[in-house]
Amino acid sequence: MLRNSLLFLVIVLVAAALGFGVVAGTAAVIAKVLFVLFLILFAASLFRGRHA
């Protein structure tokens, strides 16, 4: 999931550099959502620990 958010971050940077503001804005929102979701799942996995 972190990989996907970084991928969208790269898309944002390229789209912003080329002047596609709408595409950059949309990809930035998607990257933020994926990053927050990653942080929530990461924190949950830290609290759960290993039970395997």
Contacts in CASP RR format, 6 or more apart in sequence:
PFRMAT RR
TARGET T0000
AUTHOR 0000-0000-0000
METHOD contacts of the structure
MODEL  1
MLRNSLLFLVIVLVAAALGFGVVAGTAAVIAKVLFVLFLILFAASLFRGR
HA
1 34 0 8 1.000
1 37 0 8 1.000
1 38 0 8 1.000
1 41 0 8 1.000
2 35 0 8 1.000
2 38 0 8 1.000
4 34 0 8 1.000
5 31 0 8 1.000
5 32 0 8 1.000
5 34 0 8 1.000
5 35 0 8 1.000
5 38 0 8 1.000
6 31 0 8 1.000
8 27 0 8 1.000
8 28 0 8 1.000
8 30 0 8 1.000
8 31 0 8 1.000
8 34 0 8 1.000
9 28 0 8 1.000
9 31 0 8 1.000
11 23 0 8 1.000
11 24 0 8 1.000
11 27 0 8 1.000
11 31 0 8 1.000
12 24 0 8 1.000
12 25 0 8 1.000
12 27 0 8 1.000
12 28 0 8 1.000
12 31 0 8 1.000
15 21 0 8 1.000
15 23 0 8 1.000
15 24 0 8 1.000
15 25 0 8 1.000
15 27 0 8 1.000
16 24 0 8 1.000
END
